[in-house]
């Protein structure tokens, strides 16, 4: 069992250290040396950050660089210009015969020439190969076991000797670098014993190997060659003054020897010691605690094992004659039986005392936090600061948190002012000295041409990690306070102290504290030469103008009120007259309707009476006709009755006998 104190401390510290360096698009910013460098410094800031984060894996480099420094005392990166020049085909068109002859005389065409007839005469096109200059800045992490430095060096710049001994250079890579093929072919492959450097053993402890054999066998181009890329002060020209020279050698075979301005290394040490390049690591501060806690854990577990597995006590006579008792005791499977002899056996339980180790483990954790300023749970607000029962105010909680972050903030500032600053200055110098032409890159969502060949490579630089590693809300609150102060100053006679660029920088800082990287999605950066808004007038003039405007507003309001009242009176009079007109017209119409209704009623009554008279006359006439018809009918019946009676008298007197028989 091995306690993980070192790993926990390093990972928690690394998380806090990386945040300020990667939370903004601009890790560093360059400052102009004079008024003429204002625009150049701004463009250099954007371009150098672009080179580090886009042309190279910036986050991965910072992560590995910081972690190696926290673990192994020293983190090293190497930066250089990688030449990618080559010959590329170029098509030349619309060439006149004389131009074509000159090109053919100087360069051998790859394709063509082709003739094109035009009104002005024949023109030609041809494809030739020409040198194409290109390259980029490369940054890579250097493992500590591959880095060399002279003893007793106080600083990296004063070191008499620094070197990189990479373990990944193949024979084919040396040929690509332009070294003589015969010399490269004669170089021996690297064969290194694992125990040569304990740092190598530590780096590859998880891998099963004993020697590093650089020979691949049948494919000689893949052989690993042990080269030394050295930078040392040597009086090579014999003038009595040592100059810095770069020497690339394999054992005693020198492949390159040239004078250079500076070495390509940038180093970090989390706990630097005065007058030394290599100081202390954060792991050094807690490794003894990890050993102590490992011992406490092991002893506690040993005690637990013994308590859970008591030792058997065999009195005389408890063992069987055939030896089966000892065999049964040797079988420790759960539920296994033990055959006893004549005397019963017993078990001697070991008391559990490991709980006495727990306070010591807690004490060791406290010592870890005291030494490093990094808690096992990571840096941040303590949970007790939010507990009402803890009786801790918000101010006290903020002070406690700031105190806990001081150690990590100091390491972040050390990293910024030493290795990171050196690295970005070297990147600036490389692009100024080696970039062969203008480059088109995407900045602020626009394609921008960048040509660093005329820049000042010695510009001052500011590291943009001043935001610290504390509470993000505090950073945003401080930025809000700055913006509020600027707004207040803008209303005073000192408003000339603030311009658009200052306000833009303040808001940009607030966005950076909030973790917003692409600020151009929200803000438009002010351009140089744009007219500034006019300064605000004097407050007394503003007050007088405001009073005059208020008085004018009151007069205007009164005039509008009087006009409204007059308009209202006129409207009310007109409404009354209109109402009277409408009432008279309605009354007249009502009288007309009433007279017409009465006349119509009289006409209807007269027509009704005439109709009734006609109906009565017709009824009386019909009744008279019916009476006349009835009278006629009665007369007819009476006449008929008389005739029948006469006939009857006649028939009673006829001859022929008695009618009664």
C-alpha positions, 0 to 999 in steps of 0.5 A: 500500500502506497499513499497518494499524497504526492499525486493528489497535491500535484494534481490539485496544484496543477489545476489551480495553476493552469487556470489563469494561463489558459482562461484567456486568449492572450497569455502574454502581452507585449508593451511598446518601446515608443509611440511608433510601436503601439500597433506593432506591440498589439499585433505582436501580442496577438500573433505570438499567442497565436503561434503558441496556441495554434501552431503548437499544442499550447495547453498540452505544453503548459500542462506537461511543463508545469507538472514536471516542474512540480514533480521533478524540481525543474520543467524544461521546454525547447523552442526553435525555428523549424525550416520547412523550405522546399522546391515547389512548382510555379506556373508562369503565364502570359510570357513574351518570347524574350521572357520565356527564353530568359526563364528557360536559360536560367531554370529548367521547365518542369512542364511546358512551354505552351503557346497561346495565340492572342491579338497582340501576338503569341504568349507562353506559359511554363511550369518551373521549380523554385525555392519556397521559403517556409517554416514555423516556431516549434515548442516541445517539452524536454524530459528532465533526464534529457536535459544537461546543465553545468554545475554551480550555474546561478541562472540559465543565461549565465550557465556555461553549458546547457544541452539536450540529449534526446532519445527519439532522433532517428538516423533518417531524421539526421538526413532530413536535417541536412547532415552528410549521408556518409557521416550519418551512416557511420554513426553507431546506434544508441545502446543505453543501460537502464541504470545509467540515469535513475530519472529514466528509470522513474519515467519508465517505471511502468514499462518492462525493459532493462536496456534501450537498444537503438538498433532496429535491425534490418531497417537502419533508417529507424536506428536511434542515434544518441546526439547531444545538442549542446550550447556552450561558451567557447573561444573558438576563433581564438580572440580571447573572448568566449562566444556561445556556440551550438554544437551537435555531436554524436560521441566525438563526431561533430555534426554542427558547430555554429555561433548563436545568440542564445540557447533555446531553453526555458525553465521553471522551478516552483520553489526556486532557491537563491543563486541556483537554477534547480530549487525544490519541487512541490513533491519534495515538500510532501514526500516524507509525509507520503512515506509516513502515511504509507507506513501508518496505512500498512500498520493499520491494515496489518493490525486489521488482518491479525484481528480478523484472523486470530492465531490458534493456541494448541495446548498439549493433547489438542493435536491428533496423532495422525497430524490432521489438526495441523493440516486443518489449521493450514486450510484458511478457507471460510468455514473449514473445520478443524479436527481437535484431539483430546484437549480443546484448542483456543484462539488468541485474538489480537487487539485492534489498536489501529484506530490510534493511527487515525489522528496521526493520519489527520495530522499528516494531512494538515501538515501537507496543507500547511506546507504546500497551501494545497488541500487534498480536496483542491483549492476553493471555498471551505464548506465551513465558511457557508455553515451558519453554526461556524460563525464565519462572516463573508469577509472572514471566509474571503480572507481565509480563502485568499490566505489559502491561495497565496502559495499557489498564486506565488508559484503562478507568479514565479512561473509567469515571470521566469519560464513563461516570459522567457519562452514567449520572448524567444518565440517573438525573437524567432518570428522576427529573425526567421519568418521569411514572408508575410503570413495570413492568419485568422484573428478576431474573426478576420483574416489579417496579414502579419509580417513580423520582419520589421518588429522590435524583438526586444519589446517589453512583455507583461504576463496576463496572469494578474487575475490570480487563481482565487475566486472568479466571482471576486475577479468579476466584482473587482472588474465591475468596480473598475468599470463603475469608477470609470463611469463616474470619472467620465462624468467629471472634468477628468473625463479625458483620462478615459477613452474607448480603448481603456473601457474596452480593456476593462470590459475585456478583463472582466470577460477574461475573468468570467472565462470567455475567451473569444471576446470579439463575439461580444465586443468591437475593438476600437480602431486607432485614429477613430475620433473620440466622443466629445468630453462631457460639459461642465457639471454646472453648465449641465445643471443650468441647462437641465434647469432651463430645460425643466423650466421650458418643459413646465411652460410648454406643459402649461401652454399645452394645458391651456390649449387643451382646456380651450379645445375642450371648451370649444368641443363641449359648446359644439357638442351642446349645439349639435345635441340641441340640433339633434334633439329639435330634428328628432322632435320634428321627425317625431311629430311628423311620424305621429301625424302620419301615424294618426292619418294612417290610422284614420284611413285604416279606420275608414277603410275598415268601416267601409269594409264592414258596411259592405260586408253587412250589406252583402250579408243582409242581401244574402239573407234576403235571397235565402228568405226568398228562396225559402218562401218559394220553396215553401210555396212549391211544397204547399202546392205539391201537397195540395195536388197530392190531396186532390189526387187522393180524393179523386182515386177514392171515387173511382170504380172498381170496388171498395178501396178498403178491401 
